[in-house]
Amino acid sequence: MTWSKSVDDGAGLNNVIGYNVYRSIAFAGPFGKIGNGVAGTISFVDGSAVSGSTYYYVGRATDGTNESTNSNEASAASVRNL
């Protein structure tokens, strides 16, 4: 999963300190947190995806106390490497 940095990533009144990544097996959720990245991060690799499964992801910027609303939802199908 990749994203564009928040405008508050490193600047602004509500400095973003990181990004939280959420995953679901159903379109529109519910989503469970599966990882995070520090400010300046623009990607996440889902190392726990099961081969043959389709997942739905959203990201949220965080200032350490609060989170943004969900990003646009992205989907991906996990495939087995040969």
C-alpha angles and dihedrals in degrees: 000000000000132000144173117261118257116255085241093056099121096347142049134056096295103045112206111228096181152330130259121211122210130191136197136179089217131061110259093014152207089239129204124200112254104167151339144217135208125250111291092034114128103176145044131194117210102222093177098058114128117230113257094021129119117219135189121216139194131178131211129196115227136197091198094266106042135032131215121241117275119291119233109296119255128192132206137178117221115225132191116250113234 
